[in-house]
């Protein structure tokens, strides 16, 4: 089955840029969705369809996807961005099953 | 406004069957393209997609758990039911139900329910 891998952790100073990668075989051919999750809360979509933002998500959150790597970029990081981040794709063109990435803990220094 | 909420036992014994109900509002599970899925998260671990049911009754299952999972829907009651057999302590997790948008993202989630498997 399809596997997507994320770095376990990313640390970033306030005001700097955090980049979280999601690696999978030809992931660029798939649509990638990104979620953040704060302790004790359900996940929330921050980017969908590789690079679109739901209403209410700051422009500081952006996404890209090409080749074997999708990337979530958080610009001008704030303390409130500290959370776990997950990418998500579907295993096949016909959406046989969902796949979440291994998750990345973003720590704001 | 779309809302979902999970309900079911907080504690099950090993070998027992878990039944969780997702009760939702703000959308219909008879609308083209709509789906409701289940995702779980063991304590301190990553999200794990389990199963999904579509508006047209098509079902999708995590391959490694397919033999243990069943998902059903009652559109008239706005409910989706997850059944998981042969529960084991490793199945201890927070179980979430979520609305699947037509583009494949899970855009609305329930608050989750913690299920502990212990004798």
Interface residues (C-beta under 8 A of the other chain):
Chain A: X1 X31 X33 X35 X37 X42 X43 X44 X45 X48 X49 X54 X86 X88 X89 X90 X95 X96 X97 X98 X99 X100 X101 X102 X103
Chain B: X37 X39 X46 X47 X48 X49 X52 X60 X61 X62 X63 X96 X98 X101 X103 X104 X105 X106 X107 X109 X110 X111 X112
